Amino acid sequence: MKYIYIFYAIFCFTRCSVNNNSTDTDNTNNNKMNPTTYEWIPTECAVFNYPMKIIKADFIFEDGNTIKIPDSKMIYNGWGKTGSIHLNEEVLIPIPAKLYIKWFSYTEDKFFEETFNLPKDKMISLFNEGFISPLTNSKYTYNKIIVGLAPGGTVVVWLSGDNINKQVAIFQAKIANVEWSTFLPSTDITRKEYIDESLKQIFEKEDFETLKKNGIPIGLWNKKYVTKSLWQPVIVTTNNPSNIFISYFNAESEYSDLSKKNVMEAKERPYPKKAIVEWETNSKNKYHAEINFSEDEIYSAFNKLIENKENATIKLQFLINDAVNSLTVALSNDSNIINLKKCIIDINEF
């Protein structure tokens, strides 16, 4: 297989596809014709400020063939974000059965390596199920498989498309013994000098010193951020909610068209990092609100409500003041309510 190497940045509300001439209808028809091959591309990510470099990585298919995951580049583009890609000449590709990956973690000065079995049947089911796209408000499906690397040897795999991410697997890799000369041949600088200079390229001086002083929060991405609780987003208003988009700390995201169904279901969810709520007033004015949650506040609030009533459904309430079109946020169960005062909320008319 031949690959075209393309490095690009994904901006909000920009669609990425293997075949730029394909349409949503084409995508759906392809899946109906052959529901085990799909238009998708592999890509990679790492936590911002915790750079990694993939030495070698492949998705492995049942027949032993592979498709390469981008490598040989320092990555720190953000958790769950699209990185660089290799476009395959084959448009329709099976879902891989395994993942092999070997990489270097700069902040830890460690190599990691492992081969993992992927939840292939689950991935096929999600590709076939698809989702409502927040970009078009119509049915679409995933077009990327993202491999994420976090400190401590954490590996996470998401399906992604049209700003929707779905986590499908989380793995733990082992520390690998790799000769430094094979990673960085023909250099006059020491290993420590190379790592320090590499980190200084991406860190502000104060951030670099903070990292040295406080160390790395191992377990943040494979423990804290994957915690889930039974909760339900609720928009409280006499106006007409249009839609809601929520991104979570584990880099998953969810969209709901509230014009067709004005209530999102209660289910096990990770904790929210950001939400976008849109509504229309009875006088036809339209508003767009972006809510950024305080990590400490939202986790503390969830923990307090779970302690009081472990099995009760929690509601994340977006309370719209219809008179002045302002918005506040609260977390509640049937006996307690916690106003979230540290949210950063930006409301605009559009």
ZIGIHU-V816364 format. One record per pair of residues at least 4 apart in sequence whose C-alpha atoms are under 7 Angstrom apart, sorted by sequence separation. I is the first residue (numbers start at 1). GAP is how many residues later the second one is. If there is no record, write none. Layout:
i->I gap->GAP
i->I gap->GAP
//
This chain:
i->10 gap->4
i->22 gap->4
i->23 gap->4
i->24 gap->4
i->25 gap->4
i->26 gap->4
i->27 gap->4
i->28 gap->4
i->29 gap->4
i->30 gap->4
i->31 gap->4
i->46 gap->4
i->47 gap->4
i->60 gap->4
i->61 gap->4
i->77 gap->4
i->105 gap->4
i->119 gap->4
i->120 gap->4
i->121 gap->4
i->122 gap->4
i->123 gap->4
i->124 gap->4
i->125 gap->4
i->126 gap->4
i->133 gap->4
i->150 gap->4
i->160 gap->4
i->161 gap->4
i->179 gap->4
i->180 gap->4
i->181 gap->4
i->189 gap->4
i->190 gap->4
i->191 gap->4
i->192 gap->4
i->193 gap->4
i->194 gap->4
i->195 gap->4
i->196 gap->4
i->197 gap->4
i->199 gap->4
i->203 gap->4
i->204 gap->4
i->205 gap->4
i->206 gap->4
i->207 gap->4
i->208 gap->4
i->209 gap->4
i->210 gap->4
i->211 gap->4
i->219 gap->4
i->220 gap->4
i->221 gap->4
i->222 gap->4
i->223 gap->4
i->247 gap->4
i->248 gap->4
i->257 gap->4
i->258 gap->4
i->280 gap->4
i->281 gap->4
i->294 gap->4
i->295 gap->4
i->296 gap->4
i->297 gap->4
i->298 gap->4
i->299 gap->4
i->300 gap->4
i->301 gap->4
i->302 gap->4
i->303 gap->4
i->304 gap->4
i->305 gap->4
i->306 gap->4
i->321 gap->4
i->332 gap->4
i->333 gap->4
i->22 gap->5
i->46 gap->5
i->60 gap->5
i->61 gap->5
i->105 gap->5
i->132 gap->5
i->133 gap->5
i->149 gap->5
i->150 gap->5
i->160 gap->5
i->189 gap->5
i->203 gap->5
i->211 gap->5
i->219 gap->5
i->220 gap->5
i->221 gap->5
i->247 gap->5
i->248 gap->5
i->258 gap->5
i->280 gap->5
i->281 gap->5
i->293 gap->5
i->320 gap->5
i->321 gap->5
i->332 gap->5
i->31 gap->6
i->46 gap->6
i->60 gap->6
i->77 gap->6
i->104 gap->6
i->105 gap->6
i->132 gap->6
i->133 gap->6
i->149 gap->6
i->159 gap->6
i->160 gap->6
i->247 gap->6
i->280 gap->6
i->320 gap->6
i->321 gap->6
i->331 gap->6
i->332 gap->6
i->31 gap->7
i->59 gap->7
i->60 gap->7
i->104 gap->7
i->132 gap->7
i->133 gap->7
i->148 gap->7
i->149 gap->7
i->158 gap->7
i->159 gap->7
i->246 gap->7
i->247 gap->7
i->279 gap->7
i->280 gap->7
i->320 gap->7
i->330 gap->7
i->331 gap->7
i->58 gap->8
i->59 gap->8
i->103 gap->8
i->104 gap->8
i->131 gap->8
i->132 gap->8
i->147 gap->8
i->148 gap->8
i->158 gap->8
i->159 gap->8
i->246 gap->8
i->279 gap->8
i->319 gap->8
i->320 gap->8
i->330 gap->8
i->331 gap->8
i->58 gap->9
i->59 gap->9
i->103 gap->9
i->130 gap->9
i->131 gap->9
i->147 gap->9
i->148 gap->9
i->158 gap->9
i->245 gap->9
i->246 gap->9
i->278 gap->9
i->279 gap->9
i->318 gap->9
i->319 gap->9
i->330 gap->9
i->58 gap->10
i->102 gap->10
i->103 gap->10
i->130 gap->10
i->131 gap->10
i->147 gap->10
i->157 gap->10
i->158 gap->10
i->245 gap->10
i->278 gap->10
i->318 gap->10
i->319 gap->10
i->329 gap->10
i->330 gap->10
i->57 gap->11
i->58 gap->11
i->102 gap->11
i->130 gap->11
i->146 gap->11
i->147 gap->11
i->157 gap->11
i->244 gap->11
i->245 gap->11
i->277 gap->11
i->278 gap->11
i->318 gap->11
i->329 gap->11
i->57 gap->12
i->101 gap->12
i->102 gap->12
i->130 gap->12
i->145 gap->12
i->146 gap->12
i->157 gap->12
i->244 gap->12
i->277 gap->12
i->317 gap->12
i->318 gap->12
i->101 gap->13
i->145 gap->13
i->146 gap->13
i->156 gap->13
i->157 gap->13
i->243 gap->13
i->244 gap->13
i->276 gap->13
i->277 gap->13
i->317 gap->13
i->70 gap->14
i->100 gap->14
i->101 gap->14
i->127 gap->14
i->145 gap->14
i->146 gap->14
i->156 gap->14
i->243 gap->14
i->276 gap->14
i->316 gap->14
i->317 gap->14
i->56 gap->15
i->70 gap->15
i->100 gap->15
i->127 gap->15
i->144 gap->15
i->145 gap->15
i->155 gap->15
i->156 gap->15
i->242 gap->15
i->243 gap->15
i->275 gap->15
i->276 gap->15
i->316 gap->15
i->55 gap->16
i->70 gap->16
i->99 gap->16
i->100 gap->16
i->144 gap->16
i->155 gap->16
i->242 gap->16
i->243 gap->16
i->275 gap->16
i->315 gap->16
i->316 gap->16
i->54 gap->17
i->55 gap->17
i->98 gap->17
i->99 gap->17
i->142 gap->17
i->143 gap->17
i->144 gap->17
i->154 gap->17
i->155 gap->17
i->241 gap->17
i->242 gap->17
i->274 gap->17
i->275 gap->17
i->314 gap->17
i->315 gap->17
i->53 gap->18
i->54 gap->18
i->98 gap->18
i->99 gap->18
i->142 gap->18
i->143 gap->18
i->154 gap->18
i->241 gap->18
i->274 gap->18
i->314 gap->18
i->315 gap->18
i->53 gap->19
i->54 gap->19
i->98 gap->19
i->99 gap->19
i->142 gap->19
i->153 gap->19
i->154 gap->19
i->273 gap->19
i->274 gap->19
i->314 gap->19
i->53 gap->20
i->97 gap->20
i->98 gap->20
i->141 gap->20
i->153 gap->20
i->250 gap->20
i->273 gap->20
i->313 gap->20
i->18 gap->21
i->53 gap->21
i->97 gap->21
i->153 gap->21
i->241 gap->21
i->249 gap->21
i->312 gap->21
i->18 gap->22
i->52 gap->22
i->53 gap->22
i->248 gap->22
i->249 gap->22
i->18 gap->23
i->51 gap->23
i->52 gap->23
i->97 gap->23
i->248 gap->23
i->249 gap->23
i->51 gap->24
i->52 gap->24
i->96 gap->24
i->225 gap->24
i->226 gap->24
i->248 gap->24
i->249 gap->24
i->51 gap->25
i->95 gap->25
i->225 gap->25
i->247 gap->25
i->248 gap->25
i->43 gap->26
i->44 gap->26
i->50 gap->26
i->246 gap->26
i->247 gap->26
i->248 gap->26
i->42 gap->27
i->43 gap->27
i->49 gap->27
i->135 gap->27
i->247 gap->27
i->48 gap->28
i->134 gap->28
i->246 gap->28
i->247 gap->28
i->305 gap->28
i->46 gap->29
i->47 gap->29
i->48 gap->29
i->95 gap->29
i->133 gap->29
i->221 gap->29
i->234 gap->29
i->246 gap->29
i->45 gap->30
i->46 gap->30
i->47 gap->30
i->48 gap->30
i->245 gap->30
i->246 gap->30
i->301 gap->30
i->45 gap->31
i->46 gap->31
i->47 gap->31
i->48 gap->31
i->233 gap->31
i->245 gap->31
i->45 gap->32
i->46 gap->32
i->47 gap->32
i->232 gap->32
i->244 gap->32
i->245 gap->32
i->45 gap->33
i->46 gap->33
i->232 gap->33
i->244 gap->33
i->45 gap->34
i->62 gap->34
i->232 gap->34
i->243 gap->34
i->244 gap->34
i->45 gap->35
i->61 gap->35
i->62 gap->35
i->231 gap->35
i->232 gap->35
i->243 gap->35
i->45 gap->36
i->60 gap->36
i->61 gap->36
i->230 gap->36
i->231 gap->36
i->242 gap->36
i->45 gap->37
i->59 gap->37
i->60 gap->37
i->61 gap->37
i->230 gap->37
i->231 gap->37
i->241 gap->37
i->242 gap->37
i->301 gap->37
i->44 gap->38
i->45 gap->38
i->60 gap->38
i->230 gap->38
i->231 gap->38
i->241 gap->38
i->242 gap->38
i->43 gap->39
i->44 gap->39
i->59 gap->39
i->60 gap->39
i->229 gap->39
i->230 gap->39
i->240 gap->39
i->241 gap->39
i->43 gap->40
i->44 gap->40
i->59 gap->40
i->228 gap->40
i->229 gap->40
i->240 gap->40
i->43 gap->41
i->58 gap->41
i->59 gap->41
i->112 gap->41
i->228 gap->41
i->229 gap->41
i->239 gap->41
i->240 gap->41
i->43 gap->42
i->58 gap->42
i->228 gap->42
i->239 gap->42
i->42 gap->43
i->57 gap->43
i->58 gap->43
i->227 gap->43
i->228 gap->43
i->239 gap->43
i->41 gap->44
i->57 gap->44
i->226 gap->44
i->56 gap->45
i->57 gap->45
i->41 gap->46
i->56 gap->46
i->55 gap->47
i->56 gap->47
i->54 gap->48
i->55 gap->48
i->294 gap->48
i->54 gap->49
i->294 gap->49
i->53 gap->50
i->54 gap->50
i->293 gap->50
i->52 gap->51
i->53 gap->51
i->292 gap->51
i->293 gap->51
i->39 gap->52
i->52 gap->52
i->53 gap->52
i->291 gap->52
i->292 gap->52
i->39 gap->53
i->40 gap->53
i->52 gap->53
i->291 gap->53
i->292 gap->53
i->38 gap->54
i->39 gap->54
i->51 gap->54
i->52 gap->54
i->291 gap->54
i->37 gap->55
i->38 gap->55
i->51 gap->55
i->290 gap->55
i->291 gap->55
i->37 gap->56
i->38 gap->56
i->51 gap->56
i->289 gap->56
i->290 gap->56
i->37 gap->57
i->50 gap->57
i->289 gap->57
i->290 gap->57
i->36 gap->58
i->37 gap->58
i->289 gap->58
i->36 gap->59
i->114 gap->59
i->288 gap->59
i->289 gap->59
i->113 gap->60
i->114 gap->60
i->287 gap->60
i->288 gap->60
i->112 gap->61
i->113 gap->61
i->287 gap->61
i->288 gap->61
i->112 gap->62
i->113 gap->62
i->287 gap->62
i->112 gap->63
i->113 gap->63
i->286 gap->63
i->287 gap->63
i->82 gap->64
i->111 gap->64
i->112 gap->64
i->286 gap->64
i->110 gap->65
i->111 gap->65
i->111 gap->66
i->152 gap->66
i->111 gap->67
i->151 gap->67
i->80 gap->68
i->154 gap->68
i->18 gap->69
i->79 gap->69
i->150 gap->71
i->10 gap->72
i->18 gap->73
i->9 gap->74
i->8 gap->76
i->7 gap->77
i->6 gap->78
i->7 gap->78
i->6 gap->79
i->5 gap->80
i->6 gap->80
i->5 gap->81
i->234 gap->81
i->236 gap->81
i->4 gap->82
i->5 gap->82
i->231 gap->82
i->232 gap->82
i->233 gap->82
i->234 gap->82
i->235 gap->82
i->236 gap->82
i->237 gap->82
i->3 gap->83
i->4 gap->83
i->230 gap->83
i->231 gap->83
i->232 gap->83
i->233 gap->83
i->234 gap->83
i->235 gap->83
i->236 gap->83
i->237 gap->83
i->239 gap->83
i->3 gap->84
i->230 gap->84
i->231 gap->84
i->232 gap->84
i->233 gap->84
i->234 gap->84
i->235 gap->84
i->236 gap->84
i->238 gap->84
i->3 gap->85
i->167 gap->85
i->237 gap->85
i->2 gap->86
i->3 gap->86
i->165 gap->86
i->166 gap->86
i->2 gap->87
i->165 gap->87
i->166 gap->87
i->36 gap->88
i->165 gap->88
i->106 gap->89
i->164 gap->89
i->164 gap->90
i->35 gap->93
i->31 gap->97
i->43 gap->101
i->41 gap->102
i->42 gap->102
i->43 gap->102
i->44 gap->102
i->45 gap->102
i->46 gap->102
i->40 gap->103
i->41 gap->103
i->42 gap->103
i->43 gap->103
i->44 gap->103
i->45 gap->103
i->46 gap->103
i->47 gap->103
i->39 gap->104
i->40 gap->104
i->41 gap->104
i->42 gap->104
i->43 gap->104
i->44 gap->104
i->45 gap->104
i->46 gap->104
i->40 gap->105
i->24 gap->116
i->134 gap->121
i->13 gap->122
i->17 gap->126
i->15 gap->147
i->13 gap->150
i->49 gap->154
i->80 gap->171
i->79 gap->172
//
